[in-house]
Amino acid sequence: GTTWTSRTSGTSTELVGVTYGNGTFVVVGGNWGAGTILTSPDGTTWTSRSSGTSQSLYGVTYGNGTFVTVGHSGTILTSTDGTIWTETTSGTSYHLKIITYSGRSRI
């Protein structure tokens, strides 16, 4: 953590959330209606993934075999591999900005 190397993500979109799980880094973001998700096996090479949403994404976590990201207007997306994302109904229109994994088996 004392020496850092700049890397290119391949996007000009604001990236605001990052997590690591199952051998994959996942970063999320978006500005003005772009649900951006990028993945990397090594933190060096990044691949853009389809989120299936136009909502900005703010937080992401990994636990119990599942990535979960949250965002604008109550958006919640889940993925087991970081590649294919499925929207889950949150029941709220509030902006969800932070998510963490507590070690329990439910979200």
Legacy VTK file of the C-alpha trace (Angstrom):
# vtk DataFile Version 3.0
C-alpha trace
ASCII
DATASET POLYDATA
POINTS 107 float
0.000 0.000 0.000
2.965 2.394 -0.091
3.729 2.312 -3.813
0.945 2.856 -6.360
0.915 2.477 -10.140
-1.616 4.345 -12.280
-3.760 2.110 -14.513
-6.184 2.899 -17.321
-9.760 1.730 -16.799
-10.897 2.394 -20.352
-13.808 4.591 -19.256
-14.230 8.288 -18.578
-17.138 7.550 -16.247
-16.727 8.359 -12.559
-15.866 5.162 -10.653
-16.883 5.225 -6.987
-17.135 1.684 -5.621
-14.706 -1.236 -5.604
-14.626 -4.749 -4.172
-12.753 -8.001 -4.619
-14.086 -11.534 -4.484
-13.640 -14.943 -6.076
-10.509 -13.790 -7.923
-12.185 -10.754 -9.477
-12.006 -7.009 -8.845
-15.292 -5.193 -9.572
-15.606 -1.404 -9.822
-18.873 0.473 -10.300
-19.918 4.005 -11.066
-21.729 6.117 -13.529
-22.615 9.691 -14.046
-25.826 11.016 -15.498
-27.496 7.719 -16.196
-24.718 5.267 -16.894
-24.644 2.103 -14.775
-20.970 1.343 -15.254
-19.393 -1.953 -14.161
-15.807 -2.988 -14.896
-14.073 -6.217 -13.882
-10.442 -7.269 -13.674
-8.622 -10.443 -12.647
-5.489 -8.524 -11.677
-6.297 -4.812 -11.189
-4.395 -3.990 -14.384
-6.596 -5.053 -17.305
-10.247 -3.953 -17.104
-13.299 -5.191 -19.025
-16.581 -3.289 -19.278
-19.663 -5.330 -18.346
-23.305 -4.712 -19.164
-25.177 -3.746 -16.016
-28.581 -3.700 -17.666
-29.393 -0.394 -15.969
-29.061 3.259 -16.850
-28.904 4.199 -13.155
-25.639 5.341 -11.576
-24.092 2.755 -9.267
-22.394 3.785 -6.032
-21.466 0.842 -3.809
-20.440 -2.761 -4.393
-19.554 -5.687 -2.160
-18.878 -9.411 -2.344
-19.955 -12.117 0.070
-21.343 -15.608 0.219
-20.568 -16.170 -3.472
-22.407 -13.083 -4.723
-21.457 -9.589 -5.861
-24.064 -6.932 -5.013
-24.091 -3.337 -6.245
-26.483 -0.537 -5.274
-27.297 2.806 -6.811
-29.608 5.577 -7.891
-33.388 5.243 -7.377
-33.139 2.070 -5.272
-31.189 0.071 -7.838
-29.826 -3.287 -6.659
-27.981 -5.660 -9.002
-26.517 -9.078 -8.165
-24.013 -11.334 -9.903
-22.259 -14.580 -9.044
-19.345 -13.963 -11.419
-19.176 -10.161 -11.939
-20.026 -10.643 -15.611
-23.777 -11.232 -15.757
-25.897 -8.920 -13.582
-29.540 -9.297 -12.530
-31.702 -6.494 -11.167
-33.457 -7.097 -7.847
-36.404 -5.027 -6.655
-35.490 -2.960 -3.604
-38.928 -1.521 -2.884
-37.566 2.008 -2.548
-36.809 4.936 -4.830
-34.176 6.341 -2.456
-30.591 6.444 -3.661
-28.646 3.516 -2.195
-25.005 4.498 -1.819
-23.233 2.041 0.469
-23.413 -1.724 0.892
-21.351 -4.185 2.905
-21.340 -7.894 3.613
-21.886 -8.937 7.225
-21.244 -12.658 6.983
-24.908 -13.623 6.977
-26.487 -15.589 4.158
-29.116 -12.963 3.276
-28.873 -9.529 1.688
LINES 1 108
107 0 1 2 3 4 5 6 7 8 9 10 11 12 13 14 15 16 17 18 19 20 21 22 23 24 25 26 27 28 29 30 31 32 33 34 35 36 37 38 39 40 41 42 43 44 45 46 47 48 49 50 51 52 53 54 55 56 57 58 59 60 61 62 63 64 65 66 67 68 69 70 71 72 73 74 75 76 77 78 79 80 81 82 83 84 85 86 87 88 89 90 91 92 93 94 95 96 97 98 99 100 101 102 103 104 105 106
